[in-house]
Amino acid sequence: MSENKNEILLFAEITKEKFIHTVFFELAQKSAELARKLGDCKVSAILFTEPNKLEDYKDGFLKSGIDKVYVYESEKFENYDTEHYSKLAIELIREIQPQIVLIGATNEGRDLAPRISSALHTGLTADCTDLDINEKGQLAATRPTFGGKLMATILCKTLPQMATVRPKVFPSLKEDILKNTEFILKTPDFSEFKPKTELLEFVKTLENELNELDSAEIIVAGGKGAGSEAGFEVLREFAKTINGTIGATRGAVDMGIAPKCIQIGQTGKTVRPKVYIACGISGAIQHLVGMQDSEKIIAINTDENAPIFEIADFGIVGDMFKILPELTELLKKN
């Protein structure tokens, strides 16, 4: 690459429900902070959308501090497609030469980012939990390592500096960052492009249904104290009653009583719900870093000395298998 422009490029992921993924707005706010540290730095986005859908998304960009949006429209973008997305993203990055490229560590982002970094022969720090600019003006990307026992801050020696960032590690926009955003329409050229794969159908599995932690306002999480899969059924019934979503600690996942897709913590997801109800969770630091920024934390544990009570707003010392069924029945009656 020749000399790069002072620009941060974000991937604006569109969900299956046709919304801009919340992680984009979290990255937008963080990027505004990084841009200030870099000086005269622009924050841009790349958007892949179906024809005539841009108006649905414009307001989100205008209020999130984005200077420019590179827009690609095609019928092929009805669903995410690794080959088409990566081809165009690679071409754009070579054209505009951004200093930093940030992508949400979602299923799509984790698929797209390494494909781009490989083609551009640049480094990629995956599943980051923090970002900063060091004294030399480099992106300092922090992520868990050694099974979550250590946190490593990684520098990329090549450009662009790339990172994927977990949803919910940064707060969403608390107030609008208004910009006179420029929308640049780009024409996707697939005339000589022959993809190797074709998406025939997208089927939402039960795992997808359960794994809604990124946007959940209420999470009911279980630890080793849940004891068994049957114990998690008690949690699931309670969560269903209060319109909540199920989560789990790594300990529960390692025991085989909860699926990996709902793991919360340093080696799982980071969440920021309005209410987090921790059931049978001792409060190991590896779990706390994934949920400690919840607005309200309620802990239920038989051990009155459990560390979880130190960060809880409300604590109940008792047996979750007695408390939750009674609460479930009480709530159903009312």
C-alpha positions in Angstrom: 0.0 0.0 0.0 1.0 3.6 -0.6 0.7 6.2 2.1 -2.6 5.7 3.9 -5.3 8.3 4.6 -6.2 9.2 8.1 -9.5 7.3 8.1 -11.2 4.7 10.3 -13.5 2.4 8.3 -16.4 0.5 10.0 -18.4 -2.4 8.7 -22.1 -1.6 9.0 -23.7 -5.1 9.4 -27.3 -5.5 8.5 -29.1 -8.1 10.5 -31.6 -10.7 9.2 -34.3 -8.4 10.5 -33.0 -5.6 8.3 -31.6 -3.4 11.0 -28.1 -2.0 11.5 -26.5 -4.3 14.1 -26.1 -2.5 17.5 -22.4 -3.3 17.5 -22.0 -0.7 14.7 -23.2 2.1 16.9 -21.0 0.9 19.7 -18.0 1.0 17.3 -19.1 4.4 16.0 -18.9 6.0 19.4 -15.6 4.4 20.2 -14.2 5.4 16.8 -15.1 9.0 17.5 -12.9 8.8 20.6 -10.1 7.2 18.6 -10.4 9.8 15.8 -9.9 12.6 18.3 -6.7 11.0 19.5 -5.5 10.6 15.9 -6.1 14.3 15.1 -7.8 15.1 11.8 -9.3 11.6 11.3 -12.5 10.8 9.5 -14.8 7.9 10.5 -16.4 6.1 7.6 -18.6 3.1 7.0 -19.2 0.5 4.3 -22.7 -0.7 3.8 -24.1 -3.6 1.6 -27.8 -3.3 1.0 -30.6 -4.3 -1.3 -31.6 -1.6 -3.9 -33.8 1.2 -2.7 -33.2 0.4 1.0 -30.7 3.1 1.8 -33.3 5.5 3.2 -34.1 3.0 5.9 -30.6 3.3 7.3 -29.7 6.9 6.6 -30.9 8.3 9.9 -28.7 5.9 11.9 -25.6 7.1 10.1 -26.5 10.8 10.3 -26.8 10.6 14.1 -23.8 8.4 14.9 -20.9 10.6 13.9 -20.1 9.0 10.5 -18.4 11.3 8.0 -18.9 9.1 4.9 -20.8 6.0 4.0 -19.7 3.9 1.0 -22.9 2.3 -0.2 -23.1 -0.8 -2.4 -26.5 -1.8 -3.6 -27.4 -5.2 -5.2 -30.1 -7.9 -5.2 -27.2 -10.2 -4.1 -27.1 -8.5 -0.7 -30.5 -9.8 0.5 -28.4 -12.2 2.7 -24.8 -12.0 3.9 -22.4 -13.5 1.4 -18.7 -13.9 2.3 -17.4 -13.9 -1.3 -19.3 -10.8 -2.6 -18.8 -8.8 0.6 -15.1 -9.5 0.9 -14.4 -8.8 -2.8 -15.9 -5.3 -2.6 -14.5 -4.5 0.9 -11.0 -5.5 -0.3 -11.4 -3.3 -3.4 -12.6 -0.3 -1.3 -9.9 -0.6 1.3 -7.2 -0.7 -1.5 -8.8 2.4 -3.0 -9.3 4.6 0.1 -6.4 3.1 2.2 -7.9 3.6 5.7 -5.5 3.6 8.7 -7.9 1.4 10.8 -10.7 -1.1 9.9 -13.1 -2.2 12.6 -15.7 -5.0 12.4 -18.1 -6.3 15.0 -17.2 -9.8 16.3 -20.6 -11.2 15.3 -21.0 -14.4 13.3 -20.7 -12.4 10.0 -17.9 -10.2 11.2 -15.8 -13.2 12.4 -16.3 -14.7 9.0 -15.6 -11.5 6.9 -12.7 -10.0 8.8 -10.1 -12.7 8.4 -10.9 -13.1 4.7 -10.2 -9.4 4.2 -7.0 -9.3 6.3 -5.6 -12.4 4.5 -6.1 -10.8 1.1 -4.6 -7.5 2.2 -1.6 -9.3 4.0 -2.3 -7.4 7.2 -2.7 -8.3 10.8 -6.0 -8.9 12.6 -6.7 -8.8 16.3 -9.9 -10.8 16.9 -12.6 -10.6 19.6 -11.3 -7.4 21.2 -12.6 -6.1 24.5 -10.9 -2.7 24.3 -9.3 -0.3 21.8 -7.0 2.7 22.3 -4.4 4.8 20.4 -0.9 4.6 21.9 1.7 7.3 22.1 3.0 6.4 18.6 -0.5 6.8 17.1 -1.0 3.0 16.7 -4.1 1.1 17.3 -3.7 -0.8 20.6 -6.2 -3.7 20.6 -6.8 -5.6 23.8 -8.2 -9.2 24.0 -8.3 -12.2 26.4 -5.6 -14.8 25.9 -4.6 -18.1 27.6 -8.2 -19.2 28.1 -9.1 -15.8 29.6 -6.4 -15.9 32.3 -4.5 -12.9 30.8 -5.4 -9.8 28.8 -3.0 -9.0 25.8 -2.7 -5.6 24.1 -1.7 -6.2 20.5 -0.2 -3.8 17.9 -0.5 -4.4 14.1 2.7 -3.7 12.2 1.0 -3.4 8.8 -1.8 -1.2 7.4 -4.7 -1.2 7.6 -4.7 -2.1 11.3 -7.7 -4.4 11.7 -9.7 -5.6 14.7 -13.0 -7.3 15.4 -14.7 -6.2 18.6 -17.2 -8.0 20.7 -20.7 -6.6 20.9 -21.6 -4.8 24.1 -18.0 -4.2 25.3 -18.5 -0.5 24.5 -21.7 1.5 25.4 -24.1 2.4 22.7 -24.6 6.1 21.7 -26.1 7.9 24.7 -26.8 11.0 22.6 -26.7 11.7 18.9 -23.4 12.7 17.3 -24.8 14.7 14.4 -22.7 14.9 11.2 -23.4 16.0 7.6 -22.8 12.5 6.5 -21.8 12.0 2.8 -23.3 9.0 1.1 -21.1 7.7 -1.7 -22.8 5.2 -4.0 -20.5 2.6 -5.4 -21.3 0.3 -8.3 -20.6 -3.3 -7.5 -19.0 -5.1 -10.5 -19.5 -8.9 -10.6 -19.1 -9.3 -14.3 -16.0 -11.4 -14.1 -16.6 -12.7 -10.6 -17.5 -16.4 -10.2 -18.5 -17.2 -6.6 -17.7 -20.7 -5.4 -20.7 -21.0 -3.1 -24.4 -20.2 -3.3 -26.9 -19.7 -0.4 -30.0 -21.7 -1.1 -31.9 -21.1 2.1 -31.4 -19.6 5.6 -33.0 -21.6 8.4 -33.1 -20.2 11.9 -32.1 -22.9 14.4 -33.1 -23.3 18.0 -29.5 -22.2 18.9 -30.1 -18.9 17.1 -33.4 -18.5 18.9 -31.7 -18.9 22.3 -28.7 -16.8 21.5 -30.2 -13.3 21.7 -27.8 -12.0 24.3 -26.5 -9.1 22.2 -29.8 -7.2 22.4 -31.4 -8.7 25.6 -32.7 -6.2 28.2 -33.2 -8.9 30.8 -30.8 -11.8 31.2 -31.2 -14.8 33.6 -27.9 -16.5 33.9 -26.9 -19.8 35.6 -23.7 -21.1 36.9 -22.4 -24.4 38.3 -25.1 -24.0 41.0 -27.7 -24.8 38.4 -26.4 -28.4 38.7 -27.9 -29.9 35.5 -29.7 -29.3 32.3 -32.9 -29.7 34.3 -31.7 -26.8 36.5 -31.4 -24.7 33.4 -35.0 -25.5 32.5 -36.0 -23.8 35.7 -34.0 -20.8 34.7 -35.5 -20.9 31.2 -39.1 -21.0 32.5 -38.4 -18.0 34.8 -36.7 -16.1 31.9 -39.7 -16.8 29.6 -42.1 -15.4 32.3 -40.2 -12.1 32.5 -39.4 -11.8 28.8 -35.8 -12.5 29.5 -33.0 -14.4 27.8 -30.9 -17.2 29.2 -27.1 -16.9 29.8 -24.5 -19.1 31.4 -21.0 -19.1 33.0 -18.1 -20.9 31.5 -18.3 -23.4 34.4 -21.8 -24.3 33.4 -20.8 -24.7 29.8 -17.7 -26.9 30.8 -20.1 -29.1 32.8 -22.1 -29.7 29.7 -25.3 -28.3 31.2 -25.5 -25.2 29.0 -24.6 -24.5 25.3 -21.5 -22.6 24.4 -23.6 -20.0 22.5 -25.0 -18.5 25.7 -21.7 -18.3 27.6 -21.0 -14.9 29.2 -17.6 -13.7 30.4 -14.0 -13.2 29.3 -14.1 -16.1 26.9 -17.8 -15.7 26.0 -20.0 -12.8 25.3 -20.0 -9.4 26.9 -23.5 -8.1 27.8 -25.0 -4.8 29.1 -28.7 -5.6 29.9 -31.0 -3.4 32.0 -31.4 -6.4 34.5 -29.0 -9.3 35.0 -30.1 -12.0 37.3 -27.2 -14.3 38.4 -28.4 -17.7 39.7 -26.0 -20.1 41.3 -23.0 -18.0 40.1 -20.1 -17.6 42.5 -18.7 -14.5 40.7 -15.3 -15.5 39.3 -13.5 -12.5 37.7 -13.6 -14.2 34.3 -17.4 -14.1 34.4 -17.7 -10.6 36.0 -15.9 -8.9 33.2 -18.6 -10.0 30.8 -21.6 -8.6 32.8 -20.4 -6.1 35.4 -21.7 -3.2 33.4 -25.3 -4.3 33.6 -27.6 -1.6 34.8 -29.0 -3.7 37.7 -27.6 -6.9 39.0 -29.6 -9.3 41.1 -27.8 -12.3 42.6 -29.3 -15.5 44.1 -26.8 -17.9 45.8 -26.8 -20.2 48.8 -23.4 -18.9 49.8 -23.7 -15.5 51.6 -19.9 -14.9 51.0 -20.1 -15.5 47.2 -18.1 -12.7 45.4 -21.1 -12.0 43.2 -22.8 -10.2 46.1 -20.0 -7.6 46.1 -21.1 -6.2 42.7 -24.9 -7.0 43.0 -27.4 -4.2 43.5 -29.7 -6.8 45.2 -28.8 -10.1 46.8 -30.9 -13.0 47.8 -29.2 -15.7 50.0 -31.2 -18.8 49.2 -31.9 -21.8 47.0 -32.6 -20.8 43.4 -34.7 -24.0 43.0 -37.1 -22.8 45.7 -37.0 -19.1 44.9 -37.4 -19.1 41.1 -40.4 -21.5 40.8 -42.2 -19.5 43.5 -41.4 -16.2 41.6 -42.5 -17.8 38.3 -45.9 -18.9 39.7 -46.4 -15.5 41.4 -45.6 -13.6 38.2 -47.9 -15.8 36.1 -50.8 -15.2 38.4 -50.2 -11.4 38.2 
